[in-house]
């Protein structure tokens, strides 16, 4: 019997693996010393190129599925130089394994096809049917400085996450490597020992495998650490203060008795890190009452953590609702932690935020 979502999982992982070849090339060739997301910034080039490659694979394999992705092609239609630059990279990027590349259905036919493929990501999402969520480079500033970023892809069915895949080119392959305080900073100049794909299918657990350039390598099951003593727990948060309220995080850590400094890194690499037990808790606290998180920034990580034995809710204790549209409009903030201590963490978060 075919396991549910086997094909979706395989295609999603291979698509992410192929797109990561492009993002790594863009970083090594173009990103050194750049810090903005302006029109010809490396992150713009990487975003568009990776989105084109991943959606092309989804279109070839699952032509009737909707896609909610971050980028749209209007800018490329107006900027011939940028368009040709990205097309050159997309054209040249393929998996080294012919069979694996064949599974993805080949590449993109021509420049116009590339623009059309990028614009297939404009679905509004919602609670009905199959919808893929894609962030081609989650953690743009991390990408630019050689820190953490993720190629994030997930499949929703009727608003629930069924498949989640995170390609994290700059995380250590070794699942046992502890979270170092400098993991989010700019030291990733060579790829040796780095690059991991996290994946999960609902009800089937979570897996990590080295991020390769050909066929998928053997994966192994991952699980969150059991936290028995909060003093030894570690927590991750965003590098950018605008993404999460860091002073409140510090108060929460203090009340929980956590003594280690927080590890700050960009992107859903945080979800992957705690899912494999390299860290324990991920807090993303609201910085404004009106900000709505994007579904592509959380869908893959949410499933991977839950399948690794964690719980993920917002600051009110509600599960993240991916069926509202392109944003998590009905949620505020994110708390991800091992199931055994999630309630304790949530209680302290609510005290500090004045929700109790």
Secondary structure, 3 states (H helix, E strand, C coil): CCCCCHHHHHHHHHHHHHHHHHHHHHHHHHHCCCCCCCCCCHHHHHHHHHHHHHHHHHHHHCCCCEEEECCCCHHHHHCHHHHHHHHHHHHHCCCCCHHHHHHCCCCCCCHHHHHHHHHHHECCCCCCCEEEEEEEEECHHHHHCCCCCEEEEEEEECCEEEEEEEEEEEEECCCCCCCCCCCCCCCCCCCCCEEEEEEEECCCCEEEEECCCCCCCCCEEECCCCCCCHHHCCEEECCCCCCCCHHHHHHHHHHHCCCCCCEECCCCHHHHHHHCCCCCEEEECCCCCCCCCEHHHCHHHHHHHHHCCEEEECCCCCCCCCCCCCECCCCCCEEEEEHHHHHHHHHHHHHHCCCC
